[in-house]
Amino acid sequence: MKLNLKRPLAFFDLETTGTNIGADRIVEISVIKLNPDQTEEVKTFRINPGMPIPLESSLVHGIYDADVKDEPIFKDVAKEVADFINDSDLAGYNSNKFDIPMLMEEFLRAGVLFDLDNRHFVDVQNIFHQMEQRTLKAAYLYYCDKQIINAHSAEADTRATMEVLIAQVARYENTEWEDKKGNRSVPVVNDIEALHKFTNLNKPVDFAGRMVYNDEGEEVFNFGKHKGKPVEEVLRIEPSYYSWMMNGDFPLYTKRKLEEIYTRWNAKRYAERQPKALAPKPQEIPVVVQGGAAEAPVKKDSPRPDFRNNNNNNRPDNRPYKKVDDTPALPVNDDMLNLLKDKFKKG
């Protein structure tokens, strides 16, 4: 069976110094790019992590410090990796929770821009766990009836992941599935966008799952004392929470997404504080002079016209204005104050 692809699908797997996304580093990355015409492109990179590889990690993937001491650091290969998968959707095994956030963390450290927007992510483990609840080794045996040779090497695991997805799409064709709310559907189909939706049911904002989207499409915290609360609401009631997270031991990509939300929220607050739009022009009403004749309309609440400087010093009805005394007022003195006291004192 062939996968129905609209653009390349890059299957990838990482071997790392550990599982802490914020602190650990990549020691090997392998990518199999499956093109829409079903041709494959394969690239594997050994990487010096710039830190000792713990023995417990080396026992899992078989890569030791001596194996990578002369290899490039990730920053030296970051652009090549990004360029290779830049036109692709991404797929992996447990990739949404580990491989993608770990890779993004390395890209951010290296200062290489890799945009995840408008890209599909297919996590083969999510299909497997939601349909069968097994490990990659069991999945490979279950779906492909094969044993993984050289398990826990990046390329062997990546190839097994690719073959498992192809077998899953074939196996679950027309297979109905029921979600936690009792809704039934046929989610595993030969379409990458549909598989993206099925393998991202928890709707993560940051892949590490610290923030997720709720049913209304709002970002909400998915951990700690504010779990389940909209991020913007928490920023409003406890602004210091933002600083705590930005200075805390959280993945860089989590901080980047939080900063985007904070910037958007701040812009909305600023807009709300701006003055309202100018009020509509006041209604014009006619001025009616003595005798009933209507003159040119003037604006309501506008200042009274001043005709005192016209040649005949008269009102519009030819009645003279009272002469205005332009003599400057005298300063207040003690005599004036005494006169006022005498005038207003109680009898």
C-alpha positions in Angstrom: 0.0 0.0 0.0 1.2 3.6 -0.7 0.6 6.6 1.4 -1.5 9.3 -0.2 0.8 12.4 0.1 0.2 15.9 -1.1 3.8 16.9 0.0 6.8 15.0 1.4 6.3 13.3 4.8 9.6 13.3 6.9 9.8 10.3 9.3 12.5 11.0 11.9 13.8 9.7 15.1 16.3 11.1 17.7 18.8 9.5 20.0 19.6 11.8 22.9 21.5 12.2 26.1 18.3 11.8 28.0 14.6 12.7 28.1 14.7 16.2 29.6 13.7 18.4 26.6 15.1 21.6 28.2 18.4 20.1 29.4 19.3 17.1 27.2 20.8 17.1 23.7 20.6 15.1 20.4 23.4 12.6 19.6 21.9 11.2 16.5 19.1 12.1 14.1 17.9 10.1 11.2 15.3 11.3 8.6 13.6 9.3 5.9 11.7 11.7 3.6 9.0 9.9 1.7 8.0 12.0 -1.4 4.5 12.0 -3.0 5.9 9.9 -5.9 6.9 7.3 -3.2 10.7 7.9 -3.7 12.8 8.1 -0.5 15.6 10.4 0.7 17.6 9.3 3.8 19.9 11.4 5.9 21.5 10.4 9.2 23.6 12.7 11.4 25.8 11.8 14.4 26.1 14.8 16.7 28.5 15.8 19.5 26.0 16.9 22.2 28.6 19.1 24.0 28.0 17.2 27.2 28.7 13.7 28.6 26.3 11.0 27.5 25.0 9.3 30.6 25.7 5.5 30.7 22.1 4.6 31.1 21.3 6.4 27.8 24.3 4.8 26.0 23.1 1.4 27.1 19.8 2.1 25.3 21.0 3.5 22.0 24.6 2.2 21.9 26.2 5.6 21.3 29.0 6.6 23.7 31.1 9.7 24.2 34.0 8.3 22.1 31.6 7.7 19.2 30.7 11.4 18.9 33.8 13.3 20.1 34.8 14.2 16.6 31.3 14.8 15.2 29.9 18.3 14.6 27.7 20.0 17.2 24.1 20.5 16.3 24.5 24.1 15.4 26.9 23.1 12.6 24.2 20.8 10.9 21.0 22.6 12.0 20.5 24.5 8.7 21.1 21.4 6.7 18.5 19.4 8.7 16.0 22.3 8.5 16.5 22.7 4.8 16.0 18.9 4.2 12.7 18.8 6.0 11.4 22.3 5.4 9.0 21.2 2.7 7.6 18.3 4.6 5.0 17.2 7.1 6.6 15.4 10.1 6.0 11.9 11.4 7.6 9.8 14.2 7.0 7.5 17.1 6.0 9.6 20.2 7.2 12.5 18.1 4.6 15.0 19.3 5.6 14.7 22.9 9.4 14.2 22.5 11.1 14.3 19.1 9.4 17.4 17.7 9.8 19.6 20.9 13.4 18.3 21.3 14.3 19.1 17.7 12.7 22.6 18.0 14.7 23.2 21.2 17.9 22.5 19.3 16.8 24.7 16.4 16.1 27.5 18.8 19.5 27.1 20.5 21.2 27.1 17.1 19.3 30.3 16.0 17.8 28.4 13.0 14.2 29.4 12.1 12.0 26.4 11.5 8.3 27.2 11.2 5.8 24.6 12.5 2.7 26.6 11.4 0.7 25.0 8.6 2.5 21.8 8.9 1.0 18.4 9.7 2.3 16.1 12.5 1.6 12.4 12.5 2.5 10.5 15.7 2.5 6.8 14.9 2.5 6.0 18.6 -0.8 7.8 19.2 -2.5 5.8 16.5 -1.0 2.6 17.9 -1.8 3.4 21.6 -5.3 4.6 20.8 -6.0 1.5 18.7 -3.9 -1.3 20.3 -1.9 0.0 23.3 1.6 -1.4 22.5 5.3 -0.4 22.2 7.2 0.2 18.9 8.7 -3.3 19.0 5.3 -4.9 19.6 3.8 -2.6 17.0 6.3 -3.7 14.4 5.7 -7.3 15.2 1.9 -6.8 15.3 1.4 -4.8 12.2 4.4 -5.9 10.0 5.0 -9.4 11.5 8.7 -8.5 11.8 11.4 -8.1 14.4 13.3 -4.9 14.5 17.0 -5.6 13.6 19.4 -3.3 15.4 16.7 -1.9 17.6 17.3 1.6 19.1 19.5 2.7 16.3 17.9 5.9 14.9 17.6 4.6 11.3 16.3 1.1 12.2 13.6 2.7 14.5 12.7 5.3 11.9 12.3 2.7 9.2 10.2 0.5 11.5 8.0 3.6 12.3 7.5 4.3 8.6 6.5 0.7 7.8 4.2 0.6 10.9 2.3 3.7 9.7 1.8 2.2 6.2 0.5 -1.1 7.8 -1.8 0.9 10.2 -3.4 2.8 7.3 -4.0 -0.5 5.5 -5.2 -2.4 8.6 -7.7 0.2 9.9 -9.3 1.1 6.6 -13.0 1.4 7.4 -12.4 0.5 11.0 -14.7 2.4 13.4 -13.4 4.0 16.6 -15.2 5.6 19.5 -13.9 8.6 21.5 -14.3 9.3 25.2 -17.6 11.2 24.5 -19.1 8.3 22.6 -18.6 9.8 19.1 -17.9 7.2 16.5 -15.8 7.7 13.4 -13.3 6.1 11.0 -10.2 8.1 11.8 -7.3 6.1 10.3 -7.5 6.9 6.6 -5.0 7.5 3.9 -4.8 11.2 4.4 -2.1 13.0 6.3 -4.3 15.9 7.5 -6.8 13.4 8.9 -4.0 11.4 10.6 -2.7 14.7 12.0 -6.0 15.4 13.6 -6.3 11.9 15.0 -2.8 11.9 16.5 -3.2 15.3 18.1 -6.5 14.8 20.0 -5.2 16.6 23.1 -4.6 19.7 20.9 -1.2 20.8 22.3 -0.1 24.4 22.0 3.6 23.7 22.7 4.1 19.9 22.1 5.4 19.5 25.6 1.8 19.7 26.6 2.2 22.5 29.2 -0.6 24.3 27.3 -3.4 22.9 25.3 -6.4 24.2 23.4 -9.9 23.7 25.0 -13.1 23.0 23.0 -13.5 26.8 22.4 -10.1 27.0 20.9 -8.6 28.9 23.8 -5.1 28.2 25.1 -5.3 26.8 28.7 -2.7 25.6 31.1 -2.4 21.8 31.4 -0.3 21.6 34.6 0.0 23.1 38.1 -2.3 25.2 40.1 -3.8 26.9 37.0 -4.5 23.7 35.2 -7.6 24.1 33.0 -7.6 27.9 33.2 -7.3 30.0 30.1 -3.8 31.4 29.7 -5.0 35.0 29.1 -7.2 34.8 32.3 -4.1 33.7 34.4 -2.1 36.6 32.8 -4.8 39.0 34.0 -5.2 37.7 37.5 -1.6 36.7 38.2 0.8 38.5 35.8 3.8 37.2 37.8 3.0 33.7 36.5 4.3 34.7 33.1 7.7 35.8 34.6 7.9 32.6 36.7 7.5 30.4 33.6 9.8 32.5 31.4 12.5 32.3 34.0 11.8 28.6 34.9 13.0 25.3 33.7 10.6 25.0 30.8 11.4 24.1 27.1 12.3 27.1 24.9 9.4 26.3 22.6 7.0 26.4 25.5 8.3 29.8 26.4 8.1 31.0 22.8 4.4 30.0 22.6 3.7 31.6 26.0 5.4 34.8 24.8 3.3 34.9 21.6 0.1 34.6 23.8 1.4 37.3 26.2 2.2 39.7 23.3 -1.3 39.1 21.8 -3.0 39.7 25.2 -1.0 42.8 25.8 -1.9 44.2 22.4 -5.6 43.6 23.1 -5.3 45.4 26.5 -3.6 48.4 24.8 -6.3 48.6 22.2 -9.0 48.5 24.9 -7.4 51.5 26.7 -7.4 53.7 23.6 -10.0 56.6 23.4 -13.2 55.7 21.7 -13.8 56.9 18.1 -14.9 60.5 17.8 -18.6 61.0 18.4 -20.8 61.8 15.3 -21.1 65.4 14.3 -23.8 67.2 16.4 -27.2 67.6 14.8 -27.7 70.9 13.0 -30.7 72.9 14.0 -32.1 76.1 12.4 -31.8 79.4 14.3 -35.2 81.1 14.5 -35.1 84.9 15.0 -37.8 87.2 16.2 -40.6 87.3 13.8 -40.4 83.6 12.8 -37.8 83.8 10.0 -35.3 81.0 9.9 -31.7 81.8 9.5 -28.8 79.5 8.4 -28.6 76.4 10.5 -26.0 76.2 13.3 -24.7 73.1 15.1 -26.3 72.1 18.4 -24.2 72.9 21.4 -21.9 75.1 19.3 -20.8 78.5 20.7 -23.3 81.4 20.4 -22.3 83.5 17.3 -20.5 86.7 18.3 -21.8 89.8 16.3 -20.3 92.4 18.7 -17.5 93.3 16.3 -19.7 94.1 13.3 -19.9 97.6 12.0 -23.3 98.6 13.6 -22.6 96.7 16.9 -26.2 95.4 16.7 -27.8 91.9 17.2 -29.3 90.2 14.1 -32.7 91.7 15.0 -31.1 95.2 15.0 -31.3 95.5 18.8 -28.0 96.9 20.2 -25.8 94.8 22.4 -25.1 96.0 25.9 -21.7 97.6 25.9 -19.0 95.5 27.4 -16.8 97.2 30.0 -13.3 96.2 29.1 -11.8 97.9 32.1 -9.6 95.4 34.0 -10.8 94.2 37.3 -9.2 95.7 40.5 -7.3 93.4 42.8 -9.1 92.2 46.0 -8.1 94.2 49.1 -9.0 94.3 52.8 -11.6 97.0 52.3 -13.5 94.8 49.7 -13.4 91.9 52.1 -14.8 94.0 55.0 -17.6 95.2 52.8 -18.5 91.7 51.9 -18.5 90.6 55.6 -20.8 93.5 56.5 -23.1 92.7 53.6 -23.5 89.0 54.4 -23.2 88.9 58.2 -26.2 87.6 60.1 -28.5 90.2 61.6 
